[in-house]
Amino acid sequence: MFEAALSGYLVALSLIAAIGAQNAFVLRQGLRREHVGVVVAICAASDAALIAAGVGGFGAIAQAAPWFGEAMRWLGVAFLTVYGALRFRAAAKGGEALVPAESAPVPLRRIVAMCLLFTWANPHVYLDTVVLIGSISAQYAPHGLVFGIAAACASLSFFAALGYGARLLAPVFAKPRAWVVLEIVVGLTMWALAAGLAFGG
């Protein structure tokens, strides 16, 4: 049972820690100190639901419906392309417009909508949480549930560390130029992910 728990935690952590759109969004919100708790909760709860679906055997169903994967892929391409463009536009306005103390707070409903899109419109999340974690959990029967719970705990701990730990970088991002660089990096990340989805699928 301990082996199943440890494996579940480490497998999920290795998958979630990879640089991606969702992580970049959580990091940005952590730096801005805007609705961090809500963002962390949505990401962790979404991952827990997807992991539960995978451990419960939904991975086989998802693989049997290729149209679902294709639909999610092109939705992800469109969303990542638009969001990346918005980040470049924000950078073009200059760092002074991006520093949290100087800019108007983003409404909670908008943050929730974006967070849900980054999570549920990302085809990779289905591959990682539903298919991959689901298939690996089968190797630890009859302790698949323990494996899944540990995987969900890994997701929660990672997003909490990313969201709340980002404030340690606050002195660096007190400089407007640092925000411009961050927005450009996030924009490039979004476009790279969009290209990967479009041409790698």
N, C-alpha and C positions, 0 to 999 in steps of 0.2 A: 504493500500500500504506500509506504514511504517513497519507494522508487517511482511509482506512478505519479505521486504528487510532485516530486522533484523534477521528473521528466516533463510533466505538463507545464510547470512554471517556466522551465528553461526553454522549452520549445516555443511557447507563446512569446516569451520575452525576446527571443532571437528574431522572430517574425515581425513583431510590432516595432522593435527598435530600428528597423530599416528606415532610411530617409524616405518620406512620402508626403503627400499632400495633407493628410490628416495631422501628421506630426508637425509639419510646418505651421499649420493653422493654430494648433494648440500652443506652440512656442510663441507665436506672434501675440496671441491673446494673453499669454502669461507675461510677456514683456510689457504689454499695455495695461495689465492688471484689470482687465475687463471681463466680468462674468466667468472668471476662471473656474470656480466651483461647478457651475452649470456645464461648461464645456467638458471638464474632466468627467463629470457624472454621465453625460450623454455618450461620450466615447467609450467609457468603461461599461456602461449598461448595454450599449449596442454590441460591443464585442462579446459580452457575456451571453447575450441572446443568440448571436451567431455561433458561438462555441457550443452552446447547448444544442442548437440545431444540428451541428456537425457531429457531436458526440451521440446525439439521438438518432443518427442515421440519415439525416437529410442530404449528406454529401452525395449519396448514390442517386437521389432524386435530381439534384442539381446537375449532375453529370449527364443524366438522361434527358435533360431539356436544354440543348445547345442554343436555342433561340434566346433563352434568358441571359446567358452569358454574353451573347452578341449585343443584345439590347443594352445591358449594363455597360458594355465596353464603349459603345458610341455615345451613350449618355455621359459617361465619364470623360470622354474626349472633349465633348462640347463644353461641359462645365469647367474642366481644367483650363481649357483655352481661354474662356471668358474671364475666369478668375485671375489667370496669369496676366492678361491684358489690363485688368483693373489694378493690379499691383504695379505694373510699369507706369500706368497713368498717375498713381499715387506718388511714385518716386519722382516723376517729372515735375510734380508740384513743389518739390523741395522738402528737405528734412524738417523745417520748422512746422510744416503742416501735418507731420506725422507723429511728433512727440506727444505722448498721451496727455500731458498737462496742458498742451496748447490746442488739442483737437477735441471736437465734440464727441461725447461717448456714443457708441453704436447701440441702438435699441436692442434689448434682450431678444425680442422675437426674430430679429434679423440674424443675430449670432446663432440662435437655436437652429434656424433654417439652414444656414451655411454649414453648421456642424453636422447636421443630419445628412446633408448632401455629400459632404466630404466622406462620411462614413458609408452610407447606403448606396451612393452612386459610384462607388469605387469597386470595379470588378475584382481587383486584387484581394480585397478584404474577404470576398466569398471563397476565393481559392485558398487563402491562408487559414481562415478561421473555420469555414464550413468543411471544405474538402480535405485540406491537409491535416489540420488538427483532428478532424473527425476520423480520418483514416488511421492516424497514428494512435489515437485513443483506443482503437479496436485491438491494438497489440497488448494493451494492459487489462484486458478483460480478466476477471470481473470487476476491476477497479477503474473502469472508464469514467465513472462519475467523479471519483477523486481526481483523476487526470484533468477533467473538464473544469472542476472548481479551482484547482491550482492554476490552470491556464487563465481563467477569468481574474484571479487574484494578481497574476502577473500583469495583465492589462491595466487593472486599477492602479497598481503601484507605479507602473511606468508613466501613465498619463498624469498622475498626481505629482510625480517627481518632475516631469517635463513642464507642467503648467505652473506649479508653485516654485520650482527651482529656477525658472527663467528670471525671476526678480533678482537673483544674484548677479545677473548681467546688467542690472539697471545702471550702474555707473558708466558702463560703456555706452549704453543707449541713451544717456543724457545728452549726447552730442547728436544734433540733427543729421549729420552726415552718416552716422551709423544706421539710422533708420532708412536712409536712402539705399544704402548697401543691402540691408536686410530685405527691403521690398524687391530689389532687383534679383537677389538670390532666390527669394520665394517665387517670383515671377518666372525665372528661368527653370526652377524646379517643376513648377506646374506645367510649363510648356514641354519640358523634357518628358515628363510622365505622360502627357497627352500624346506626344509623338510616339512614345513607346507603345501606348495602347493602340494607336491608329495603325502603325506599321509593323508592330510586333505580334499582333493578334492573328 
